[in-house]
Amino acid sequence: METEASRGFVVAEMNTHHFMFRGAGRNRETARAALLNAWRVHRTALLARYPERTDSIPDEAGMEQHFKIYYLEFEADAGYRDGERIV
């Protein structure tokens, strides 16, 4: 039997200077992990092209020291306007 908790999901968002990163999961922890994985992949690709920027592009361990992570919580099959459930 499906519970209400299993019907929801969370989106973690982080707006950097150039990109909006998002990660989705069943809770804040898994959404944050998905977001930071996306950042890790992005950072790795950047450093492959610009290895001299290693010190200026933060790794995922300390992201909250550089950028705020916001969490949006949703329920499946629900309608939202600006993050507020209306249906």
Buried (B, 14 or more C-beta within 10 A) or exposed (E): EEEEEEEBBBBBBBEBEEEEBBBBBEEBEBBBBBBBEBBBEBBEEEBEEEEEEEEEBBEBEEBEEEBEBEBBEBEEEEEEEEEEEEE
